[in-house]
Amino acid sequence: MGRSPLKKSLIIFFLFLPIVLYSQAEFVPVGHPVYSFLERMDALQFIKEYDSFQKPKTRKAIAGYLKQVEKNKIELNTIDRNIQLDLRSEFSLEMFETTYGYQSLIAGEKYDPFTEKEKYFYFNSGKKGNLFINLTVDADYIYHSQYYYINNDAKLVNAGGIIRGTLMNTFGFYIQGSNGFSSGSKEAALQKKELQYNYKFNEKYEETFFDDNEGHLSLDFDWFNLKLGRDRLMLGYGANKAILSDNSPKFDYLQLQFNYGIFSFFSFHGKLLGENTLISDSVSGGVNFVKEKYMAYHRLGFNIADNFTLGAGEIVIYGDRPMEFSYLNPFNFYKSVEHNNRDRDNAMVFFDLENRSIKGLKLFAMVLLDDIHYGKLGTGWYGNQTLWNFGFSSYNLYSIIPIDFHFEYTRVEPYVFTHRLPNNNFTNFGYGLSSVIAPNSELFFSKINYRLSHRFEASFSFSYTVHGANYLDDQGNIIKNVGGDFAVGHRNGDADKVKFLDGVKQIYRKITIGFIYELWNEIKLMMHTEFNSYSRQKNYFDFGEHIKFGDTNGTGIFSLQVRI
């Protein structure tokens, strides 16, 4: 009996799959330095169709951009030419189908820890698939000073490994895990952001152990990608991501992405952590009860021209019930679905654009509508909740000096990201999913990056934040709600009209200085120093007092990072 046309097509497809789709399907973590390099190349018009709104990206996609840079390498300055050579070596398998620049500690010939080759504990590559294993060691020394006279320090050591690879050039996997411990001051150790929401480290005050993990499985077909993962997603332009930042814990999600012509589509459905309650139990000693909470997101991008991009998307936060099938479907209008589901959820829409028409200058803007009533625009009605974010990145001195400048402004109106149902606010385990500023705030941010060599980069940033906080009594209860807290939405009895930055004025100033020096390939020294100044008005709004209170603190984190 002859085979059906469908069966014949499937046989031909899988026979030619390794030839057509020779690539690495796993994703590159958002902290990889290749992203800042590609941002620069995008602004300088050395690459096309680069989507800087969302990360991470697959190794295959990144290799495609690096190939574009390869064609324009004569226009690179000396430092970027050396960076390009380093990345060319690291992504040589994806770019040129060779592992000549790689070395393995086991099952290899000669291993040199101080060579410029890519280092692996073990790797194997062939036509049917490949496997890469790294061992990782991170050591941190943290110094924290507060009020000029309280000084603490802590030492952290964290060790683990990374296993990644691709099967049949289509199925990608990535697993990263580590365990660590701290010594010294717990307050100093908690200056490292990842430890602030680490469950084991915060389970008991005397606890010194912490762990971390992430991983994903992906299916990649050039124009179409499907991913099941737990890692860091970043959504938004600039350094302070307006949609999804690294401010909250990682979460698990299912992602779908495809590109077709001038269109790109990205969506995911993720599992968040809702309100947490410790329920006492005489037998077990206590049970952590965490409410169900989910996030659905999709965005459609349009590459209108080589240097101009538009985007539109929707976000929904919902909880206190199982996963909603209407939000699992990425091809849906979430706002309308939310209405049809009886208006129980927190739905938002946003629009964004990026312009790179002037070589070396990248302009971006985004507006998010948490809720809107067009008939009440300009009236001060609390329900007109909008977020504005715009800025620029300048590489216009590229051919003269290896320096770039960045500026961002973010304005978050009162009650943005809040909800009348507390579990539907825009948080994960109580941490804002967006940038670190709260509702009823504005942020001015500037940053300078200077590359002294292809292995040594320095940065300086300054941020100025003004926040209108809710008025509280001595017990922490709200006297007057001005829409300045993620956790508290508009309640019955609260004023229907609000004023931007009304409330207790809180002013935050932050100066950050950082250095990254790569002694040898995959052996890095890093320093991050931060100086914070905080001041606020006195809380008693009804007396009209404007007495200022404030404090300052500083933190220095010195890190050594080794990959074998």
LUMNUSE-406181 format. One record per residue (C-alpha): x, z, y; residue in three letters. Coordinates in steps of 0.5 Angstrom, whole numbers. Layout:
# LUMNUSE-406181
    east      up   north   rest
       X       Z       Y    ALA
...
END
This chain:
# LUMNUSE-406181
    east      up   north   rest
       0       0       0    MET
       3      -2       7    GLY
       4       3      12    ARG
      -1       3      18    SER
       2       1      25    PRO
       2       8      27    LEU
       6      11      22    LYS
      11       5      23    LYS
      12       7      30    SER
      13      14      29    LEU
      19      12      24    ILE
      22       7      29    ILE
      21      13      34    PHE
      25      18      30    PHE
      30      13      27    LEU
      32      11      34    PHE
      31      18      38    LEU
      39      20      37    PRO
      41      14      40    ILE
      36      13      46    VAL
      36      21      48    LEU
      43      23      47    TYR
      43      29      52    SER
      43      37      52    GLN
      36      39      53    ALA
      37      46      54    GLU
      37      49      62    PHE
      42      51      66    VAL
      41      59      69    PRO
      39      59      76    VAL
      46      63      78    GLY
      50      57      76    HIS
      55      54      82    PRO
      53      47      80    VAL
      46      48      84    TYR
      50      50      91    SER
      54      44      90    PHE
      48      39      88    LEU
      44      42      95    GLU
      50      40      99    ARG
      51      33      95    MET
      43      32      97    ASP
      44      34     104    ALA
      50      29     105    LEU
      46      23     101    GLN
      50      22      95    PHE
      45      23      90    ILE
      38      21      90    LYS
      31      24      88    GLU
      34      31      87    TYR
      28      37      87    ASP
      31      43      91    SER
      24      46      91    PHE
      25      49      84    GLN
      30      51      79    LYS
      33      51      73    PRO
      34      44      71    LYS
      36      42      64    THR
      44      40      63    ARG
      41      33      62    LYS
      38      32      69    ALA
      44      36      72    ILE
      49      31      69    ALA
      45      25      72    GLY
      46      28      79    TYR
      53      29      77    LEU
      54      21      75    LYS
      51      19      82    GLN
      56      24      85    VAL
      62      20      81    GLU
      60      14      84    LYS
      61      17      91    ASN
      67      21      90    LYS
      71      17      95    ILE
      67      20     100    GLU
      68      27      98    LEU
      73      32     102    ASN
      79      35      98    THR
      75      41      96    ILE
      69      38      93    ASP
      73      33      90    ARG
      76      39      86    ASN
      70      42      85    ILE
      67      35      82    GLN
      73      35      77    LEU
      71      42      75    ASP
      64      40      74    LEU
      66      34      71    ARG
      69      37      65    SER
      64      42      64    GLU
      59      37      63    PHE
      63      32      60    SER
      59      32      53    LEU
      52      30      57    GLU
      56      25      62    MET
      61      22      57    PHE
      59      24      50    GLU
      66      28      49    THR
      68      35      48    THR
      76      33      50    TYR
      76      38      56    GLY
      73      44      51    TYR
      77      49      47    GLN
      74      54      42    SER
      77      61      40    LEU
      75      60      33    ILE
      75      54      29    ALA
      80      51      34    GLY
      87      49      35    GLU
      90      52      41    LYS
      87      57      45    TYR
      89      59      52    ASP
      85      64      56    PRO
      88      61      63    PHE
      87      54      62    THR
      83      50      66    GLU
      79      47      60    LYS
      72      50      58    GLU
      72      56      54    LYS
      68      58      48    TYR
      68      63      42    PHE
      66      57      38    TYR
      63      50      39    PHE
      61      44      34    ASN
      58      38      37    SER
      56      32      33    GLY
      51      26      33    LYS
      45      31      30    LYS
      46      37      34    GLY
      51      41      37    ASN
      52      49      38    LEU
      56      53      43    PHE
      57      60      43    ILE
      60      65      49    ASN
      62      72      49    LEU
      61      75      56    THR
      64      81      59    VAL
      62      84      66    ASP
      65      90      70    ALA
      62      93      76    ASP
      65      98      81    TYR
      59     100      86    ILE
      60     104      92    TYR
      54     107      96    HIS
      54     110     103    SER
      48     113     106    GLN
      48     117     113    TYR
      55     116     114    TYR
      56     123     110    TYR
      53     122     103    ILE
      58     117      99    ASN
      57     115      91    ASN
      60     111      87    ASP
      59     108      80    ALA
      62     104      74    LYS
      58      99      70    LEU
      61      95      64    VAL
      56      90      60    ASN
      58      86      54    ALA
      54      81      50    GLY
      54      73      49    GLY
      50      67      50    ILE
      48      62      44    ILE
      46      55      46    ARG
      45      48      44    GLY
      41      42      42    THR
      38      39      36    LEU
      37      31      35    MET
      38      31      42    ASN
      31      33      44    THR
      30      40      42    PHE
      34      45      46    GLY
      35      53      45    PHE
      38      58      49    TYR
      39      65      48    ILE
      43      71      52    GLN
      43      78      51    GLY
      48      84      53    SER
      48      91      53    ASN
      52      96      58    GLY
      53     103      60    PHE
      54     106      67    SER
      58     112      69    SER
      58     116      76    GLY
      52     116      81    SER
      46     114      78    LYS
      44     112      86    GLU
      50     108      87    ALA
      48     104      80    ALA
      41     103      82    LEU
      44      99      88    GLN
      45      93      83    LYS
      38      90      83    LYS
      37      88      76    GLU
      38      96      74    LEU
      32      98      79    GLN
      27      95      74    TYR
      31      96      68    ASN
      26     100      63    TYR
      31     103      59    LYS
      36     105      65    PHE
      30     108      68    ASN
      26     112      62    GLU
      30     118      64    LYS
      34     120      70    TYR
      40     122      65    GLU
      40     115      62    GLU
      46     111      62    THR
      45     105      58    PHE
      42      99      60    PHE
      40      92      57    ASP
      38      85      59    ASP
      36      78      55    ASN
      33      72      56    GLU
      32      65      52    GLY
      28      59      51    HIS
      26      53      47    LEU
      25      46      50    SER
      23      40      48    LEU
      26      34      53    ASP
      24      27      53    PHE
      27      24      59    ASP
      21      24      63    TRP
      17      29      60    PHE
      19      37      58    ASN
      16      42      55    LEU
      19      49      55    LYS
      17      56      52    LEU
      22      61      55    GLY
      24      68      59    ARG
      29      67      64    ASP
      29      67      72    ARG
      25      62      75    LEU
      26      60      83    MET
      21      56      87    LEU
      21      55      94    GLY
      26      52      99    TYR
      32      56     102    GLY
      36      62     100    ALA
      29      67     101    ASN
      24      63      96    LYS
      17      64      99    ALA
      14      63      92    ILE
      18      66      87    LEU
      25      69      88    SER
      29      74      84    ASP
      26      80      87    ASN
      22      82      81    SER
      23      83      73    PRO
      24      76      69    LYS
      17      74      65    PHE
      15      70      59    ASP
      12      63      61    TYR
      10      56      58    LEU
      12      51      62    GLN
      11      43      63    LEU
      14      38      67    GLN
      14      31      68    PHE
      17      25      73    ASN
      14      18      73    TYR
      16      14      79    GLY
      15      17      86    ILE
      11      23      83    PHE
      14      29      80    SER
       9      35      76    PHE
      11      42      75    PHE
       7      47      72    SER
       7      54      68    PHE
       3      60      66    HIS
       7      66      65    GLY
       5      73      63    LYS
       7      79      68    LEU
       7      86      68    LEU
       1      90      71    GLY
      -1      97      74    GLU
       3     102      69    ASN
       0     109      67    THR
       3     114      63    LEU
      -2     117      58    ILE
       0     124      56    SER
      -1     125      48    ASP
       1     131      45    SER
       3     128      38    VAL
       7     122      41    SER
       9     125      47    GLY
       6     119      52    GLY
       4     112      52    VAL
       6     107      57    ASN
      -1     103      59    PHE
       0      97      62    VAL
      -5      92      65    LYS
      -6      85      63    GLU
      -4      80      68    LYS
      -2      73      69    TYR
       0      68      73    MET
      -1      60      73    ALA
       2      55      78    TYR
       3      48      79    HIS
       5      43      84    ARG
       5      35      85    LEU
      11      32      89    GLY
      12      26      92    PHE
      18      22      93    ASN
      15      18      99    ILE
      22      16     101    ALA
      30      17      99    ASP
      30      22     104    ASN
      23      25     105    PHE
      19      29     100    THR
      12      32     100    LEU
       9      37      95    GLY
       2      41      94    ALA
       1      46      89    GLY
      -4      52      87    GLU
      -2      59      85    ILE
      -7      64      81    VAL
      -6      71      79    ILE
     -11      74      75    TYR
     -11      80      70    GLY
     -15      85      66    ASP
     -17      80      61    ARG
     -14      76      56    PRO
     -11      69      58    MET
     -16      65      61    GLU
     -16      58      58    PHE
     -19      54      65    SER
     -12      56      67    TYR
      -8      54      61    LEU
     -10      47      63    ASN
      -5      45      68    PRO
      -9      39      70    PHE
     -14      43      74    ASN
     -16      45      81    PHE
     -15      52      80    TYR
     -18      54      87    LYS
     -25      51      84    SER
     -24      54      77    VAL
     -23      61      80    GLU
     -30      60      84    HIS
     -33      58      78    ASN
     -30      64      74    ASN
     -34      68      79    ARG
     -29      69      84    ASP
     -25      75      80    ARG
     -18      72      81    ASP
     -13      71      87    ASN
     -12      64      88    ALA
      -7      60      93    MET
      -6      53      95    VAL
       1      51      99    PHE
       4      45     102    PHE
      11      43     103    ASP
      16      38     105    LEU
      23      37     106    GLU
      27      32     110    ASN
      34      29     109    ARG
      34      23     114    SER
      40      25     118    ILE
      46      25     114    LYS
      48      32     113    GLY
      42      36     115    LEU
      36      38     111    LYS
      30      41     114    LEU
      24      44     110    PHE
      18      47     111    ALA
      12      50     107    MET
       5      53     109    VAL
       1      58     104    LEU
      -6      59     105    LEU
      -8      65     101    ASP
     -15      65     103    ASP
     -18      61     109    ILE
     -24      61     113    HIS
     -24      55     117    TYR
     -30      57     122    GLY
     -26      63     123    LYS
     -20      60     125    LEU
     -17      64     131    GLY
     -22      70     131    THR
     -17      75     128    GLY
     -21      75     122    TRP
     -17      79     116    TYR
     -19      74     111    GLY
     -15      68     114    ASN
      -8      70     110    GLN
      -3      65     111    THR
       5      65     110    LEU
       9      60     114    TRP
      16      58     112    ASN
      21      53     115    PHE
      29      52     116    GLY
      35      48     116    PHE
      41      47     112    SER
      47      44     116    SER
      53      40     113    TYR
      55      36     119    ASN
      62      39     120    LEU
      63      37     112    TYR
      69      31     114    SER
      72      36     119    ILE
      72      43     116    ILE
      68      46     109    PRO
      63      50     112    ILE
      55      50     112    ASP
      50      53     116    PHE
      43      56     114    HIS
      37      58     118    PHE
      30      61     116    GLU
      24      64     119    TYR
      19      66     115    THR
      12      69     117    ARG
       7      73     113    VAL
       1      74     116    GLU
      -3      81     114    PRO
      -6      82     107    TYR
      -2      76     105    VAL
      -1      77      97    PHE
      -6      83      97    THR
     -13      83      93    HIS
     -19      87      93    ARG
     -17      88      86    LEU
     -11      92      86    PRO
      -8      88      79    ASN
      -9      81      82    ASN
      -4      82      88    ASN
       2      78      88    PHE
       7      83      84    THR
      10      84      78    ASN
      11      91      75    PHE
      10      93      83    GLY
      15      88      85    TYR
      14      82      90    GLY
      14      76      86    LEU
      16      72      93    SER
      22      74      98    SER
      23      81      99    VAL
      19      82     105    ILE
      12      85     105    ALA
       5      82     108    PRO
       5      83     116    ASN
      12      81     117    SER
      17      76     120    GLU
      24      75     117    LEU
      30      71     121    PHE
      35      69     117    PHE
      42      66     118    SER
      48      65     113    LYS
      55      61     113    ILE
      59      59     107    ASN
      66      57     108    TYR
      70      54     102    ARG
      77      56     103    LEU
      79      52      96    SER
      75      50      90    HIS
      76      56      87    ARG
      75      61      93    PHE
      68      61      97    GLU
      66      66     103    ALA
      60      68     106    SER
      57      71     111    PHE
      49      73     113    SER
      45      76     117    PHE
      37      78     117    SER
      33      81     122    TYR
      26      83     119    THR
      20      86     123    VAL
      14      89     119    HIS
       8      92     121    GLY
       6      98     116    ALA
       0     102     114    ASN
      -1     108     118    TYR
       0     114     113    LEU
      -2     122     113    ASP
       3     127     111    ASP
       1     126     104    GLN
       2     119     104    GLY
      -6     117     104    ASN
      -8     111     109    ILE
     -10     113     115    ILE
     -11     106     118    LYS
     -10      99     114    ASN
      -7      94     118    VAL
      -5      89     111    GLY
       2      91     111    GLY
       2      93     103    ASP
       2      89      97    PHE
      -2      94      93    ALA
      -7      95      98    VAL
     -12      89     100    GLY
     -18      90     105    HIS
     -23      95     103    ARG
     -30      97     105    ASN
     -29     100     112    GLY
     -23      97     114    ASP
     -23      93     120    ALA
     -25      86     120    ASP
     -20      83     125    LYS
     -13      84     125    VAL
      -7      83     129    LYS
       0      80     127    PHE
       5      86     126    LEU
       0      91     128    ASP
       2      98     125    GLY
       8     102     124    VAL
      13      98     127    LYS
      19      98     122    GLN
      25      94     123    ILE
      31      92     118    TYR
      37      89     120    ARG
      42      87     114    LYS
      49      84     114    ILE
      52      81     108    THR
      59      79     106    ILE
      61      76     100    GLY
      67      73      96    PHE
      68      69      90    ILE
      74      68      87    TYR
      75      64      80    GLU
      82      66      78    LEU
      82      61      72    TRP
      76      57      69    ASN
      71      62      67    GLU
      75      68      70    ILE
      72      71      76    LYS
      73      76      82    LEU
      67      77      86    MET
      65      82      92    MET
      59      83      95    HIS
      58      88     101    THR
      52      90     105    GLU
      50      94     111    PHE
      43      96     112    ASN
      40      99     119    SER
      33     101     119    TYR
      29     104     124    SER
      21     105     125    ARG
      16     108     130    GLN
      13     115     129    LYS
       7     114     124    ASN
       2     118     129    TYR
      -2     111     132    PHE
      -7     115     135    ASP
      -3     119     140    PHE
       1     112     142    GLY
       8     115     141    GLU
      14     111     140    HIS
      19     115     138    ILE
      24     112     134    LYS
      27     114     127    PHE
      32     111     123    GLY
      38     111     118    ASP
      44     106     116    THR
      47     105     109    ASN
      52     101     106    GLY
      54      98      99    THR
      60      95      96    GLY
      60      91      89    ILE
      66      89      86    PHE
      65      85      80    SER
      70      82      74    LEU
      66      76      70    GLN
      69      74      64    VAL
      67      68      59    ARG
      70      67      53    ILE
END
